[in-house]
Amino acid sequence: MYGKEETIKKVILTDLDSKDDTLKHLKNFKKENEYVEVSKWRDCKEIIDMVDDT
């Protein structure tokens, strides 16, 4: 984590189409953590592609 924020606002977790129970575990983790969002990897890729890292 980096930046000037005092608290975590949002963490996006994504599953890369694994064949195990990863997605289920991510969804359970989301239930326990209000700042977590679970996204499909294609949606996450679109978000990352929009980030300007300059």
C-alpha positions in Angstrom: 0.0 0.0 0.0 1.2 3.4 -0.8 -0.1 7.0 -1.0 -1.2 9.6 1.4 -4.4 8.0 2.6 -4.9 7.4 6.3 -7.2 4.4 5.8 -7.8 1.8 3.1 -10.6 2.9 0.8 -10.8 0.0 -1.6 -8.9 -3.1 -2.5 -9.8 -4.9 -5.7 -9.1 -8.7 -5.7 -9.4 -10.8 -8.8 -9.3 -14.4 -9.8 -7.4 -15.3 -12.9 -9.8 -18.2 -13.8 -8.1 -20.6 -11.5 -9.7 -24.1 -11.2 -9.6 -24.3 -7.4 -11.7 -22.5 -4.8 -9.9 -19.1 -5.1 -13.1 -17.2 -6.1 -15.1 -18.6 -3.3 -12.4 -17.6 -0.8 -12.2 -14.1 -2.3 -16.0 -13.7 -1.9 -15.8 -14.9 1.7 -13.0 -12.4 2.4 -15.2 -9.6 0.9 -18.0 -10.5 3.3 -15.6 -9.9 6.2 -14.0 -6.7 4.8 -16.1 -3.8 3.6 -13.2 -2.2 1.6 -12.8 -5.3 -0.6 -14.2 -5.6 -4.1 -14.0 -8.9 -6.0 -13.8 -8.4 -9.8 -13.5 -10.6 -12.8 -10.0 -10.5 -14.3 -11.2 -8.9 -17.5 -12.9 -6.1 -15.6 -9.8 -5.6 -13.5 -7.6 -5.5 -16.6 -9.7 -2.6 -17.9 -9.2 -0.7 -14.7 -5.5 -1.2 -14.7 -5.2 -0.2 -18.3 -6.9 3.1 -17.4 -4.3 4.0 -14.7 -1.9 6.7 -15.7 1.3 5.9 -13.9 3.2 9.0 -15.0 
